[in-house]
Amino acid sequence: MLGNKSTRVFVVAAALLLFLGACGDKTDSGGDSGSRAVTVVATDFQFDTTTLNLEPGEEIDLTFQNDGESPHTFTSDDIEGADLSADPGNSASGTFTAPTEAGTYEFHCSIHPTQMTGEIVVGGGGDAGSTDTTEGSTDTTEDTGEGVGENDDGY
């Protein structure tokens, strides 16, 4: 067993430090910030995600990736901080907070505003075909088996 008093004090102090470290505040240095990572990709003249479903007041860490051949932006005129631009082959990152009022807010590319548009739905109400905004997800359609939008060649 533990032979001397100083060894026992050391073991108790080490255990106490481990316990206190495990109970620390996770928003402190380098912990979980409570924000959600979302990635939107622009390719040619479209966004891979046209609907973002957010909670009121939710903090979003947005990565805007430009895989197209023209410069593009992710811009919402109604949400402060939701304005990123990226040259072809590059990405930009920023943080914004969703509005606290439920509703639908538009986003667009300020360089191609009529071609590249989408919506940010705050406070639920996402309909069929809306996008799951978890990182890595790009599924934007509902599989109905009816071939919606397909031509005779299956495209």
Solvent accessible surface area in square Angstrom, and as a share of the most:
residue,aa,sasa,rsa
1,M,236,1.05
2,L,74,0.37
3,G,73,0.70
4,N,85,0.43
5,K,151,0.64
6,S,77,0.50
7,T,53,0.31
8,R,120,0.44
9,V,90,0.52
10,F,143,0.59
11,V,67,0.38
12,V,103,0.59
13,A,45,0.35
14,A,37,0.29
15,A,57,0.44
16,L,100,0.50
17,L,127,0.63
18,L,138,0.69
19,F,125,0.52
20,L,99,0.49
21,G,60,0.58
22,A,86,0.66
23,C,81,0.49
24,G,45,0.43
25,D,91,0.47
26,K,149,0.63
27,T,96,0.56
28,D,91,0.47
29,S,117,0.76
30,G,88,0.84
31,G,40,0.38
32,D,97,0.50
33,S,77,0.50
34,G,63,0.61
35,S,25,0.16
36,R,62,0.23
37,A,44,0.34
38,V,3,0.02
39,T,39,0.23
40,V,0,0.00
41,V,23,0.13
42,A,0,0.00
43,T,50,0.29
44,D,72,0.37
45,F,91,0.38
46,Q,115,0.51
47,F,10,0.04
48,D,42,0.22
49,T,3,0.02
50,T,67,0.39
51,T,16,0.10
52,L,2,0.01
53,N,42,0.22
54,L,2,0.01
55,E,105,0.47
56,P,61,0.38
57,G,32,0.31
58,E,35,0.16
59,E,70,0.31
60,I,1,0.00
61,D,54,0.28
62,L,2,0.01
63,T,45,0.26
64,F,0,0.00
65,Q,64,0.28
66,N,0,0.00
67,D,77,0.40
68,G,7,0.07
69,E,157,0.70
70,S,27,0.18
71,P,61,0.39
72,H,0,0.00
73,T,10,0.06
74,F,0,0.00
75,T,13,0.07
76,S,7,0.04
77,D,115,0.60
78,D,95,0.49
79,I,7,0.04
80,E,164,0.73
81,G,45,0.44
82,A,0,0.00
83,D,90,0.46
84,L,23,0.12
85,S,73,0.47
86,A,8,0.06
87,D,86,0.45
88,P,56,0.35
89,G,67,0.64
90,N,81,0.42
91,S,65,0.42
92,A,24,0.18
93,S,85,0.55
94,G,24,0.23
95,T,71,0.41
96,F,7,0.03
97,T,70,0.41
98,A,2,0.01
99,P,28,0.18
100,T,114,0.66
101,E,128,0.58
102,A,63,0.49
103,G,30,0.29
104,T,81,0.47
105,Y,37,0.14
106,E,123,0.55
107,F,0,0.00
108,H,31,0.14
109,C,0,0.00
110,S,60,0.39
111,I,85,0.43
112,H,30,0.13
113,P,69,0.44
114,T,129,0.75
115,Q,108,0.48
116,M,2,0.01
117,T,74,0.43
118,G,12,0.12
119,E,66,0.30
120,I,0,0.00
121,V,15,0.08
122,V,2,0.01
123,G,35,0.34
124,G,39,0.38
125,G,75,0.73
126,G,40,0.39
127,D,103,0.53
128,A,78,0.60
129,G,32,0.31
130,S,31,0.20
131,T,5,0.03
132,D,78,0.41
133,T,8,0.05
134,T,70,0.40
135,E,121,0.54
136,G,70,0.68
137,S,30,0.20
138,T,82,0.48
139,D,98,0.51
140,T,38,0.22
141,T,103,0.60
142,E,95,0.43
143,D,136,0.71
144,T,70,0.41
145,G,72,0.69
146,E,137,0.62
147,G,29,0.28
148,V,124,0.71
149,G,77,0.74
150,E,97,0.44
151,N,89,0.46
152,D,155,0.80
153,D,109,0.56
154,G,44,0.43
155,Y,187,0.71
